[in-house]
């Protein structure tokens, strides 16, 4: 995979919203919530230009029934990919553009881990700047 770190792009929010719409069309009743996470969700933070998406679903096992629809959107379906009780999808090949981390609604630890990190950086500009410099 090619890795680059770039200045914040204000278009990342609309790119996320476009993908959110497509995912909602697929999952409908199975989807509990969807969030833009990762560095592209943090205002003014340098980031790898990859839109990270967190899905919260009713039943993680049922998510496997939607593999064909995710593939039609250009995602590679990766299964748990190293984290138990997760489903991971990536899009863009060597120049990845999106990745999805999906968890069942009661996997509070993993859901909170992603949201807490995002929210911490959003609320602490100095830490966010240091994190961007580190990248």
N, CA, C and O atoms as a DFTB+ gen file, in Angstrom:
540 C
 N C O
     1  1       0.829      -1.180       0.000
     2  2       0.000       0.000       0.000
     3  2       0.873       1.242       0.000
     4  3       1.862       1.316       0.728
     5  1       0.506       2.207      -0.810
     6  2       1.202       3.491      -0.836
     7  2       0.695       4.355       0.306
     8  3      -0.512       4.522       0.486
     9  1       1.633       4.905       1.080
    10  2       1.252       5.712       2.234
    11  2       1.799       7.117       2.065
    12  3       2.998       7.319       1.872
    13  1       0.894       8.081       2.141
    14  2       1.275       9.484       2.127
    15  2       0.511      10.184       3.238
    16  3      -0.581       9.763       3.616
    17  1       1.094      11.253       3.754
    18  2       0.423      12.102       4.727
    19  2       0.307      13.468       4.085
    20  3       1.288      14.029       3.597
    21  1      -0.911      13.997       4.090
    22  2      -1.181      15.270       3.419
    23  2      -1.878      16.230       4.381
    24  3      -2.361      15.836       5.442
    25  1      -1.914      17.496       3.981
    26  2      -2.651      18.495       4.758
    27  2      -4.133      18.142       4.741
    28  3      -4.606      17.446       3.843
    29  1      -4.851      18.626       5.735
    30  2      -6.294      18.375       5.825
    31  2      -6.992      18.847       4.552
    32  3      -6.693      19.916       4.019
    33  1      -7.916      18.036       4.082
    34  2      -8.689      18.355       2.882
    35  2     -10.144      18.541       3.297
    36  3     -10.770      17.595       3.776
    37  1     -10.693      19.736       3.123
    38  2     -12.087      19.959       3.537
    39  2     -13.092      19.090       2.777
    40  3     -14.237      18.962       3.212
    41  1     -12.694      18.496       1.664
    42  2     -13.582      17.614       0.907
    43  2     -13.766      16.245       1.573
    44  3     -14.668      15.495       1.200
    45  1     -12.926      15.916       2.547
    46  2     -13.044      14.616       3.203
    47  2     -14.406      14.433       3.844
    48  3     -14.944      13.326       3.840
    49  1     -14.971      15.487       4.392
    50  2     -16.285      15.371       5.027
    51  2     -17.341      14.979       3.993
    52  3     -18.159      14.098       4.254
    53  1     -17.332      15.616       2.833
    54  2     -18.334      15.269       1.808
    55  2     -18.074      13.884       1.227
    56  3     -19.015      13.176       0.869
    57  1     -16.803      13.491       1.131
    58  2     -16.496      12.130       0.676
    59  2     -17.066      11.109       1.659
    60  3     -17.622      10.088       1.253
    61  1     -16.922      11.392       2.948
    62  2     -17.510      10.517       3.957
    63  2     -19.024      10.464       3.802
    64  3     -19.610       9.382       3.790
    65  1     -19.658      11.621       3.682
    66  2     -21.121      11.666       3.593
    67  2     -21.644      10.914       2.377
    68  3     -22.692      10.273       2.448
    69  1     -20.922      10.988       1.260
    70  2     -21.315      10.220       0.075
    71  2     -21.270       8.724       0.353
    72  3     -22.180       7.986      -0.023
    73  1     -20.215       8.290       1.006
    74  2     -20.062       6.865       1.316
    75  2     -21.097       6.432       2.355
    76  3     -21.643       5.332       2.274
    77  1     -21.358       7.293       3.316
    78  2     -22.375       7.006       4.322
    79  2     -23.726       6.729       3.654
    80  3     -24.425       5.783       4.014
    81  1     -24.075       7.558       2.690
    82  2     -25.344       7.379       1.980
    83  2     -25.408       6.006       1.306
    84  3     -26.414       5.304       1.408
    85  1     -24.321       5.629       0.613
    86  2     -24.283       4.342      -0.087
    87  2     -24.390       3.164       0.887
    88  3     -25.075       2.178       0.614
    89  1     -23.710       3.283       2.011
    90  2     -23.733       2.210       3.007
    91  2     -25.124       2.091       3.628
    92  3     -25.621       0.983       3.831
    93  1     -25.745       3.218       3.927
    94  2     -27.105       3.186       4.494
    95  2     -28.080       2.523       3.526
    96  3     -28.994       1.816       3.949
    97  1     -27.889       2.749       2.237
    98  2     -28.751       2.121       1.230
    99  2     -28.622       0.600       1.270
   100  3     -29.601      -0.118       1.067
   101  1     -27.417       0.120       1.530
   102  2     -27.181      -1.323       1.585
   103  2     -27.742      -1.927       2.871
   104  3     -28.499      -2.897       2.824
   105  1     -27.375      -1.360       4.011
   106  2     -27.635      -2.005       5.297
   107  2     -29.022      -1.731       5.872
   108  3     -29.566      -2.565       6.596
   109  1     -29.583      -0.604       5.567
   110  2     -30.917      -0.220       6.034
   111  2     -31.175      -0.602       7.478
   112  3     -30.626       0.036       8.377
   113  1     -31.991      -1.623       7.742
   114  2     -32.410      -1.958       9.109
   115  2     -31.305      -2.592       9.949
   116  3     -31.400      -2.583      11.176
   117  1     -30.274      -3.134       9.337
   118  2     -29.194      -3.768      10.097
   119  2     -28.271      -2.729      10.745
   120  3     -27.602      -3.018      11.737
   121  1     -28.242      -1.520      10.177
   122  2     -27.355      -0.464      10.657
   123  2     -27.944       0.216      11.891
   124  3     -29.095       0.653      11.884
   125  1     -27.136       0.297      12.952
   126  2     -27.526       1.021      14.160
   127  2     -27.028       2.458      14.072
   128  3     -27.767       3.401      14.358
   129  1     -25.747       2.617      13.668
   130  2     -25.166       3.950      13.541
   131  2     -23.929       3.885      12.658
   132  3     -23.364       2.815      12.431
   133  1     -23.524       5.040      12.170
   134  2     -22.348       5.138      11.306
   135  2     -21.617       6.427      11.664
   136  3     -22.241       7.464      11.889
   137  1     -20.285       6.352      11.716
   138  2     -19.479       7.488      12.146
   139  2     -18.263       7.663      11.237
   140  3     -17.695       6.687      10.746
   141  1     -17.878       8.909      11.023
   142  2     -16.616       9.246      10.379
   143  2     -15.574       9.297      11.489
   144  3     -15.680      10.109      12.408
   145  1     -14.572       8.434      11.403
   146  2     -13.525       8.378      12.427
   147  2     -12.171       8.568      11.750
   148  3     -12.099       8.822      10.547
   149  1     -11.120       8.444      12.519
   150  2      -9.779       8.543      11.964
   151  2      -9.381       9.986      11.714
   152  3     -10.158      10.910      11.949
   153  1      -8.176      10.162      11.240
   154  2      -7.603      11.492      11.079
   155  2      -8.347      12.368      10.083
   156  3      -8.366      13.589      10.240
   157  1      -8.954      11.781       9.070
   158  2      -9.683      12.612       8.097
   159  2     -10.930      13.235       8.705
   160  3     -11.522      14.131       8.104
   161  1     -11.338      12.782       9.878
   162  2     -12.515      13.349      10.547
   163  2     -12.150      14.493      11.495
   164  3     -13.028      15.080      12.126
   165  1     -10.858      14.809      11.596
   166  2     -10.385      15.848      12.512
   167  2     -10.008      17.092      11.714
   168  3      -9.131      17.046      10.852
   169  1     -10.673      18.194      12.007
   170  2     -10.422      19.465      11.317
   171  2      -8.950      19.858      11.424
   172  3      -8.375      19.823      12.512
   173  1      -8.345      20.226      10.311
   174  2      -6.974      20.763      10.243
   175  2      -5.877      19.777      10.616
   176  3      -4.743      20.196      10.845
   177  1      -6.171      18.489      10.687
   178  2      -5.152      17.491      11.029
   179  2      -4.579      16.875       9.761
   180  3      -5.322      16.459       8.872
   181  1      -3.256      16.819       9.682
   182  2      -2.622      16.098       8.581
   183  2      -3.040      14.637       8.671
   184  3      -3.233      14.103       9.764
   185  1      -3.179      13.995       7.515
   186  2      -3.696      12.622       7.548
   187  2      -3.301      11.867       6.298
   188  3      -2.986      12.454       5.263
   189  1      -3.325      10.539       6.421
   190  2      -3.335       9.713       5.229
   191  2      -4.719       9.947       4.617
   192  3      -5.713       9.924       5.343
   193  1      -4.810      10.167       3.327
   194  2      -6.113      10.496       2.722
   195  2      -7.020       9.276       2.571
   196  3      -7.424       8.915       1.466
   197  1      -7.326       8.655       3.697
   198  2      -8.176       7.458       3.735
   199  2      -9.349       7.767       4.658
   200  3      -9.155       8.106       5.825
   201  1     -10.547       7.650       4.139
   202  2     -11.744       7.898       4.924
   203  2     -12.021       6.657       5.773
   204  3     -12.325       5.585       5.248
   205  1     -11.911       6.821       7.096
   206  2     -12.201       5.734       8.025
   207  2     -13.651       5.835       8.464
   208  3     -14.129       6.905       8.840
   209  1     -14.347       4.699       8.410
   210  2     -15.762       4.643       8.747
   211  2     -15.979       3.579       9.811
   212  3     -15.476       2.460       9.706
   213  1     -16.731       3.944      10.828
   214  2     -17.111       3.005      11.880
   215  2     -18.589       2.681      11.703
   216  3     -19.434       3.576      11.712
   217  1     -18.894       1.397      11.542
   218  2     -20.271       0.935      11.468
   219  2     -20.629       0.234      12.767
   220  3     -19.851      -0.566      13.288
   221  1     -21.798       0.536      13.279
   222  2     -22.363      -0.181      14.414
   223  2     -23.609      -0.869      13.882
   224  3     -24.510      -0.223      13.347
   225  1     -23.648      -2.191      14.033
   226  2     -24.741      -2.976      13.444
   227  2     -25.432      -3.822      14.508
   228  3     -24.895      -4.051      15.591
   229  1     -26.621      -4.274      14.175
   230  2     -27.389      -5.126      15.092
   231  2     -26.733      -6.481      15.312
   232  3     -26.621      -6.939      16.450
   233  1     -26.296      -7.131      14.224
   234  2     -25.768      -8.490      14.303
   235  2     -24.562      -8.593      13.375
   236  3     -24.716      -8.573      12.153
   237  1     -23.372      -8.702      13.943
   238  2     -22.143      -8.727      13.143
   239  2     -22.129      -9.913      12.178
   240  3     -21.582      -9.802      11.080
   241  1     -22.713     -11.030      12.561
   242  2     -22.763     -12.197      11.684
   243  2     -23.590     -11.950      10.434
   244  3     -23.247     -12.439       9.358
   245  1     -24.668     -11.201      10.561
   246  2     -25.530     -10.904       9.408
   247  2     -24.844      -9.981       8.411
   248  3     -25.231      -9.925       7.243
   249  1     -23.839      -9.265       8.863
   250  2     -23.123      -8.364       7.962
   251  2     -22.474      -9.133       6.808
   252  3     -22.302      -8.593       5.715
   253  1     -22.121     -10.379       7.056
   254  2     -21.512     -11.203       6.011
   255  2     -22.464     -11.418       4.833
   256  3     -22.013     -11.699       3.723
   257  1     -23.757     -11.291       5.056
   258  2     -24.736     -11.445       3.975
   259  2     -24.697     -10.295       2.974
   260  3     -25.308     -10.383       1.909
   261  1     -23.985      -9.219       3.305
   262  2     -23.933      -8.032       2.458
   263  2     -22.615      -7.915       1.686
   264  3     -22.342      -6.877       1.082
   265  1     -21.811      -8.957       1.703
   266  2     -20.493      -8.905       1.067
   267  2     -20.565      -8.526      -0.404
   268  3     -19.766      -7.713      -0.869
   269  1     -21.495      -9.093      -1.137
   270  2     -21.612      -8.785      -2.566
   271  2     -21.895      -7.306      -2.795
   272  3     -21.330      -6.698      -3.704
   273  1     -22.765      -6.726      -1.976
   274  2     -23.096      -5.308      -2.140
   275  2     -21.890      -4.416      -1.845
   276  3     -21.672      -3.416      -2.531
   277  1     -21.102      -4.778      -0.820
   278  2     -19.901      -4.005      -0.521
   279  2     -18.877      -4.141      -1.654
   280  3     -18.209      -3.171      -2.010
   281  1     -18.758      -5.333      -2.211
   282  2     -17.846      -5.525      -3.334
   283  2     -18.267      -4.689      -4.539
   284  3     -17.414      -4.167      -5.256
   285  1     -19.568      -4.556      -4.769
   286  2     -20.063      -3.717      -5.870
   287  2     -19.711      -2.247      -5.668
   288  3     -19.592      -1.496      -6.636
   289  1     -19.544      -1.836      -4.410
   290  2     -19.103      -0.465      -4.121
   291  2     -17.586      -0.318      -4.230
   292  3     -17.051       0.779      -4.068
   293  1     -16.897      -1.426      -4.504
   294  2     -15.445      -1.380      -4.667
   295  2     -14.653      -1.815      -3.448
   296  3     -13.429      -1.683      -3.423
   297  1     -15.337      -2.331      -2.441
   298  2     -14.648      -2.762      -1.222
   299  2     -14.133      -4.180      -1.342
   300  3     -14.745      -5.035      -1.981
   301  1     -12.994      -4.409      -0.712
   302  2     -12.464      -5.741      -0.488
   303  2     -13.009      -6.192       0.861
   304  3     -12.855      -5.480       1.853
   305  1     -13.628      -7.333       0.916
   306  2     -14.199      -7.851       2.158
   307  2     -13.118      -8.678       2.848
   308  3     -12.662      -9.686       2.309
   309  1     -12.711      -8.247       4.045
   310  2     -11.545      -8.833       4.704
   311  2     -11.877      -9.665       5.953
   312  3     -10.968     -10.189       6.597
   313  1     -13.148      -9.791       6.300
   314  2     -13.512     -10.546       7.498
   315  2     -13.079      -9.828       8.764
   316  3     -13.096      -8.598       8.823
   317  1     -12.691     -10.593       9.775
   318  2     -12.271      -9.993      11.048
   319  2     -10.942      -9.259      10.918
   320  3     -10.722      -8.256      11.597
   321  1     -10.072      -9.736      10.068
   322  2      -8.772      -9.120       9.774
   323  2      -8.010      -8.729      11.039
   324  3      -7.568      -7.591      11.194
   325  1      -7.870      -9.710      11.945
   326  2      -7.014      -9.535      13.111
   327  2      -7.690      -9.023      14.368
   328  3      -7.063      -8.990      15.427
   329  1      -8.947      -8.624      14.285
   330  2      -9.664      -8.163      15.473
   331  2     -10.951      -8.964      15.597
   332  3     -11.840      -8.868      14.751
   333  1     -11.040      -9.755      16.659
   334  2     -12.229     -10.599      16.846
   335  2     -13.486      -9.757      16.932
   336  3     -13.497      -8.664      17.498
   337  1     -14.559     -10.309      16.344
   338  2     -15.884      -9.706      16.367
   339  2     -15.946      -8.389      15.595
   340  3     -16.783      -7.534      15.884
   341  1     -15.065      -8.229      14.619
   342  2     -15.073      -7.068      13.737
   343  2     -15.253      -7.559      12.316
   344  3     -14.935      -8.707      12.005
   345  1     -15.760      -6.694      11.451
   346  2     -15.703      -6.904      10.008
   347  2     -14.980      -5.700       9.439
   348  3     -15.271      -4.553       9.779
   349  1     -14.017      -5.996       8.552
   350  2     -13.167      -4.947       7.983
   351  2     -13.289      -4.974       6.471
   352  3     -13.276      -6.037       5.850
   353  1     -13.408      -3.790       5.889
   354  2     -13.517      -3.628       4.443
   355  2     -12.549      -2.521       4.035
   356  3     -12.368      -1.543       4.760
   357  1     -11.929      -2.686       2.867
   358  2     -11.047      -1.630       2.377
   359  2     -11.302      -1.407       0.896
   360  3     -11.718      -2.314       0.174
   361  1     -11.046      -0.194       0.465
   362  2     -11.357       0.220      -0.902
   363  2     -10.176       1.003      -1.468
   364  3      -9.582       1.831      -0.777
   365  1      -9.846       0.741      -2.707
   366  2      -8.822       1.532      -3.377
   367  2      -7.514       0.822      -3.651
   368  3      -6.597       1.422      -4.211
   369  1      -7.402      -0.442      -3.270
   370  2      -6.182      -1.197      -3.551
   371  2      -4.957      -0.572      -2.920
   372  3      -4.972      -0.214      -1.743
   373  1      -3.868      -0.434      -3.718
   374  2      -2.620       0.133      -3.210
   375  2      -2.740       1.611      -2.872
   376  3      -1.931       2.142      -2.111
   377  1      -3.733       2.273      -3.426
   378  2      -3.988       3.685      -3.127
   379  2      -5.316       3.787      -2.372
   380  3      -6.270       4.414      -2.833
   381  1      -5.343       3.163      -1.225
   382  2      -6.576       3.037      -0.442
   383  2      -7.251       4.392      -0.244
   384  3      -6.600       5.395       0.046
   385  1      -8.581       4.392      -0.409
   386  2      -9.365       5.607      -0.239
   387  2     -10.305       5.536       0.960
   388  3     -10.613       6.562       1.568
   389  1     -10.765       4.327       1.306
   390  2     -11.734       4.144       2.383
   391  2     -11.427       2.846       3.126
   392  3     -10.884       1.898       2.559
   393  1     -11.783       2.830       4.390
   394  2     -11.790       1.581       5.130
   395  2     -12.900       1.640       6.163
   396  3     -13.179       2.677       6.765
   397  1     -13.519       0.484       6.342
   398  2     -14.658       0.360       7.247
   399  2     -14.306      -0.618       8.353
   400  3     -13.780      -1.704       8.108
   401  1     -14.610      -0.205       9.575
   402  2     -14.485      -1.061      10.754
   403  2     -15.903      -1.239      11.275
   404  3     -16.538      -0.261      11.668
   405  1     -16.407      -2.451      11.287
   406  2     -17.784      -2.710      11.710
   407  2     -17.798      -3.572      12.962
   408  3     -17.065      -4.554      13.072
   409  1     -18.654      -3.178      13.906
   410  2     -18.800      -3.895      15.156
   411  2     -20.277      -4.025      15.511
   412  3     -21.095      -3.181      15.146
   413  1     -20.596      -5.079      16.216
   414  2     -21.944      -5.253      16.737
   415  2     -22.175      -4.228      17.846
   416  3     -21.244      -3.860      18.563
   417  1     -23.404      -3.776      17.980
   418  2     -23.768      -2.703      18.915
   419  2     -23.297      -2.932      20.352
   420  3     -23.057      -1.966      21.076
   421  1     -23.160      -4.180      20.775
   422  2     -22.773      -4.442      22.160
   423  2     -21.266      -4.624      22.352
   424  3     -20.818      -4.984      23.440
   425  1     -20.495      -4.381      21.314
   426  2     -19.033      -4.424      21.428
   427  2     -18.559      -3.018      21.831
   428  3     -17.849      -2.338      21.091
   429  1     -18.974      -2.626      23.010
   430  2     -18.779      -1.265      23.503
   431  2     -17.304      -0.880      23.535
   432  3     -16.955       0.246      23.179
   433  1     -16.440      -1.788      23.953
   434  2     -15.022      -1.461      24.087
   435  2     -14.427      -0.993      22.761
   436  3     -13.741       0.028      22.723
   437  1     -14.676      -1.710      21.691
   438  2     -14.109      -1.335      20.385
   439  2     -14.761      -0.071      19.825
   440  3     -14.081       0.788      19.263
   441  1     -16.060       0.036      19.978
   442  2     -16.757       1.224      19.473
   443  2     -16.257       2.467      20.208
   444  3     -15.927       3.475      19.583
   445  1     -16.206       2.387      21.521
   446  2     -15.754       3.528      22.324
   447  2     -14.290       3.872      22.065
   448  3     -13.914       5.044      22.087
   449  1     -13.470       2.866      21.821
   450  2     -12.046       3.119      21.543
   451  2     -11.891       4.033      20.336
   452  3     -11.123       4.994      20.373
   453  1     -12.610       3.739      19.281
   454  2     -12.523       4.544      18.060
   455  2     -13.100       5.941      18.268
   456  3     -12.494       6.937      17.872
   457  1     -14.257       6.007      18.883
   458  2     -14.908       7.306      19.064
   459  2     -14.175       8.180      20.075
   460  3     -14.091       9.395      19.898
   461  1     -13.652       7.578      21.122
   462  2     -12.939       8.353      22.145
   463  2     -11.674       8.989      21.582
   464  3     -11.380      10.149      21.870
   465  1     -10.928       8.237      20.783
   466  2      -9.708       8.793      20.189
   467  2     -10.052       9.958      19.273
   468  3      -9.405      11.003      19.331
   469  1     -11.068       9.788      18.425
   470  2     -11.494      10.856      17.526
   471  2     -11.914      12.089      18.330
   472  3     -11.474      13.202      18.043
   473  1     -12.752      11.887      19.317
   474  2     -13.277      13.003      20.096
   475  2     -12.182      13.702      20.905
   476  3     -12.205      14.923      21.058
   477  1     -11.225      12.928      21.420
   478  2     -10.109      13.519      22.155
   479  2      -9.322      14.467      21.259
   480  3      -8.988      15.576      21.674
   481  1      -9.026      14.043      20.044
   482  2      -8.285      14.910      19.124
   483  2      -9.112      16.120      18.695
   484  3      -8.568      17.210      18.520
   485  1     -10.400      15.941      18.528
   486  2     -11.266      17.065      18.156
   487  2     -11.309      18.127      19.255
   488  3     -11.421      19.318      18.962
   489  1     -11.223      17.711      20.489
   490  2     -11.364      18.634      21.618
   491  2     -10.037      19.197      22.116
   492  3     -10.035      20.116      22.935
   493  1      -8.915      18.669      21.645
   494  2      -7.600      19.086      22.124
   495  2      -6.708      19.464      20.952
   496  3      -5.950      18.640      20.441
   497  1      -6.808      20.707      20.537
   498  2      -6.088      21.184      19.353
   499  2      -4.575      21.005      19.489
   500  3      -3.913      20.620      18.525
   501  1      -4.021      21.280      20.671
   502  2      -2.575      21.155      20.849
   503  2      -2.131      19.695      20.648
   504  3      -1.136      19.437      19.971
   505  1      -2.869      18.750      21.235
   506  2      -2.547      17.333      21.070
   507  2      -2.728      16.926      19.611
   508  3      -1.922      16.168      19.071
   509  1      -3.768      17.420      18.984
   510  2      -4.021      17.123      17.578
   511  2      -2.863      17.611      16.707
   512  3      -2.430      16.907      15.794
   513  1      -2.363      18.815      16.989
   514  2      -1.228      19.356      16.239
   515  2       0.020      18.499      16.431
   516  3       0.747      18.228      15.476
   517  1       0.264      18.074      17.675
   518  2       1.422      17.220      17.955
   519  2       1.301      15.892      17.220
   520  3       2.279      15.385      16.671
   521  1       0.092      15.331      17.213
   522  2      -0.153      14.087      16.515
   523  2       0.097      14.240      15.014
   524  3       0.696      13.365      14.389
   525  1      -0.363      15.350      14.441
   526  2      -0.132      15.622      13.020
   527  2       1.335      15.764      12.695
   528  3       1.785      15.297      11.649
   529  1       2.098      16.406      13.581
   530  2       3.540      16.556      13.389
   531  2       4.231      15.198      13.449
   532  3       5.138      14.918      12.665
   533  1       3.799      14.365      14.376
   534  2       4.358      13.016      14.512
   535  2       4.175      12.207      13.239
   536  3       5.057      11.436      12.863
   537  1       3.045      12.373      12.576
   538  2       2.764      11.617      11.354
   539  2       3.787      11.987      10.299
   540  3       3.741      11.467       9.184
